[in-house]
């Protein structure tokens, strides 16, 4: 399996040999920043196209097929259109908070994006509190959404933001509990070590039924966290026009659009990191030939394949289930997911303590 | 590079993404003035009264419940790392904490705090 850290180490040594230490840090920071921005934008464009195509096929339509071959230029045209639209500020809005909100939303998604294990050795942020850090920064996004709704001075946005806040903080508990069960099982919070622990079998398979329950809880709560699918109450078009970002126009709105798609990628990425082994190939203990063949597939392909499958499932949710009512949403979290999650955490702990797993 | 400087790099990347896109929009987008554009959107009719109004207390209640459980999850993380090494002892000692927590949830449930009326 190719280790990308050989490339990064080589670049590092090359820079060190011809520059002062502070310049090395500067240049490396610049390279990392530009690469992250590029991947971020590319994933967003690809996701916008994929979402529109998949949605069209679910509804027996063709989807975008006019701009470029197969409509492939559609997201680029969309992006350009968004850039040349006027940014309107509402008369009595709180100007400072109104401008600050998109920053918070994008920063939160960018910081979580930096924790994604794209491949072997392709991990930007690898703290020893990795998963905990992901949980902490991803909750900054709620703040951005609440501020956006509050500062716009519009009743629709306020209701949308309140609903979104209630929904996101409620479902964050379930995400926390399922992440906690993975931490109990792995015995570490560091992203790279969680992946290394799944070398022989992914947690979804080696953890028996408790891990599968945790995975399903994570998927449901993750869908709710991205304000998508059956949980899109905050921007229920038929009642709230566009929810918390009603008053944002042009590129300002574009940030929310971007963050929504990227959050879907991030949620799927974390799911594949925690339960499906991140970039780890599918290994079955004892099947040496099979494992060697699987090792030939690059780690980047593995990560993006798993993430794409989970993203497809999340999109599938959206076009299959009708939207929930707010009382059903709250009831579902607090009376079903949370108690099941707590009980499941106990089960995982029992399993780990008494060694009932391979 | 150390982890902390990487964190700063990623943070700056996020900020510069928003700032650069906004600057580009400033250059490319038209800017016209019209008092009607500044009105908050409310399906075409003028807004009546202020928008920053009183809000239902239900959201507040759930925020408090969330706070309780979230702080609890934070406390459980250090335990979660060590439980494999410490064995049954760790499970027993945390089960008291866990029990109090489940009792709290049961109390809120019984009191009807989890209903959306």
Contacts between the chains, C-beta under 8 A, distances in Angstrom:
chain1	res1	chain2	res2	distance
A	25	B	1	6.2
A	25	B	5	6.2
A	28	B	1	5.6
A	29	B	1	7.2
A	29	B	5	7.0
A	29	B	8	7.8
A	29	B	9	4.3
A	29	B	12	7.8
A	32	B	1	8.0
A	32	B	6	7.1
A	32	B	9	5.4
A	32	B	10	7.8
A	32	B	13	7.8
A	33	B	9	5.6
A	33	B	10	7.7
A	33	B	12	6.6
A	33	B	13	4.2
A	33	B	16	7.3
A	36	B	10	6.7
A	36	B	13	5.3
A	37	B	13	5.9
A	37	B	16	7.9
A	37	B	17	6.0
A	40	B	17	7.3
A	83	B	21	7.4
A	83	B	24	5.9
A	83	B	25	5.5
A	83	B	28	5.4
A	83	B	29	7.2
A	84	B	25	7.8
A	84	B	28	4.8
A	84	B	29	5.6
A	84	B	30	7.8
A	85	B	25	7.7
A	85	B	29	5.9
A	86	B	29	4.9
A	86	B	30	5.4
A	86	B	31	6.3
A	86	B	32	7.1
A	87	B	22	7.7
A	87	B	25	5.9
A	87	B	26	7.8
A	87	B	29	6.2
A	88	B	37	5.4
A	88	B	38	7.6
A	89	B	38	7.4
A	90	B	38	5.9
A	90	B	39	7.6
A	90	B	40	5.5
A	91	B	38	3.5
A	91	B	39	6.6
A	91	B	40	7.5
A	92	B	40	7.6
A	102	B	18	5.8
A	103	B	14	7.8
A	103	B	15	6.6
A	103	B	18	5.1
A	106	B	14	5.3
A	106	B	17	5.9
A	106	B	18	5.0
A	107	B	11	6.5
A	107	B	14	4.0
A	107	B	15	6.5
A	107	B	18	7.9
A	109	B	14	7.8
A	110	B	10	6.1
A	110	B	11	7.6
A	110	B	13	5.9
A	110	B	14	3.3
A	110	B	17	6.8
A	111	B	7	7.7
A	111	B	10	5.7
A	111	B	11	6.6
A	111	B	14	6.6
A	113	B	10	7.9
A	114	B	6	7.5
A	114	B	7	7.9
A	114	B	10	3.9
A	114	B	13	8.0
A	124	B	6	6.0
A	124	B	10	6.4
A	125	B	3	6.7
A	125	B	6	5.7
A	125	B	7	6.2
A	125	B	10	6.4
A	126	B	3	6.9
A	127	B	3	5.8
A	132	B	77	5.8
A	150	B	52	7.6
A	152	B	40	7.2
A	152	B	51	8.0
A	153	B	40	5.6
A	153	B	51	4.8
A	153	B	52	7.1
A	154	B	40	4.2
A	154	B	41	6.2
A	154	B	42	7.2
A	154	B	47	7.7
A	154	B	51	5.6
A	155	B	40	7.9
A	155	B	42	6.8
A	155	B	47	7.3
A	155	B	51	5.2
A	155	B	53	7.6
A	156	B	41	7.1
A	156	B	42	7.4
A	158	B	51	6.1
A	158	B	52	7.4
A	158	B	53	7.7
A	158	B	55	7.8
A	162	B	55	6.3
A	162	B	59	5.4
A	165	B	59	7.0
A	165	B	63	7.7
A	166	B	58	8.0
A	166	B	59	5.2
A	166	B	62	5.4
A	166	B	63	7.7
A	169	B	62	7.2
A	169	B	63	6.6
A	169	B	66	4.4
A	169	B	70	7.8
A	170	B	62	6.3
A	170	B	66	6.5
A	172	B	66	7.5
A	172	B	70	7.2
A	173	B	66	6.6
A	173	B	69	5.0
A	173	B	70	6.6
A	173	B	73	7.0
A	176	B	70	7.0
A	176	B	73	4.2
A	177	B	73	6.9
A	180	B	73	6.3
A	180	B	76	5.8
A	180	B	77	6.8
A	180	B	80	5.5
A	183	B	77	6.7
A	183	B	80	4.3
A	183	B	81	6.5
A	184	B	80	4.5
A	184	B	83	5.6
A	184	B	84	7.5
A	187	B	81	6.1
A	187	B	83	7.7
A	187	B	84	4.3
A	187	B	85	7.4
A	188	B	81	6.3
A	189	B	77	7.1
A	189	B	81	6.4
A	241	B	41	6.8
A	241	B	43	7.7
A	246	B	41	5.8
A	247	B	40	6.6
A	247	B	41	6.5
A	250	B	25	5.8
A	250	B	29	5.9
A	251	B	21	5.3
A	251	B	22	6.2
A	251	B	24	7.5
A	251	B	25	3.9
A	251	B	29	7.6
A	252	B	22	7.8
A	254	B	21	7.1
A	255	B	18	6.3
A	255	B	21	7.3
A	326	B	116	6.2
A	327	B	115	7.7
A	327	B	116	3.6
A	330	B	62	6.9
A	330	B	114	7.2
A	330	B	116	4.8
A	331	B	114	7.1
A	331	B	115	7.8
A	331	B	116	6.9
A	334	B	65	7.5
A	334	B	109	7.9
A	334	B	114	4.5
A	335	B	109	7.1
A	335	B	114	6.0
A	338	B	69	7.5
A	338	B	105	7.1
A	339	B	105	7.0
A	342	B	98	7.5
A	342	B	101	7.5
A	342	B	102	6.4
A	342	B	105	7.7
A	346	B	95	8.0
A	346	B	98	7.1
A	349	B	83	6.1
A	349	B	91	5.6
A	349	B	94	8.0
A	350	B	91	7.1
A	352	B	83	6.3
A	352	B	84	5.5
A	353	B	83	6.7
A	353	B	84	7.7
A	353	B	87	5.8
A	353	B	88	5.4
A	353	B	90	7.4
A	353	B	91	5.2
A	354	B	88	7.7
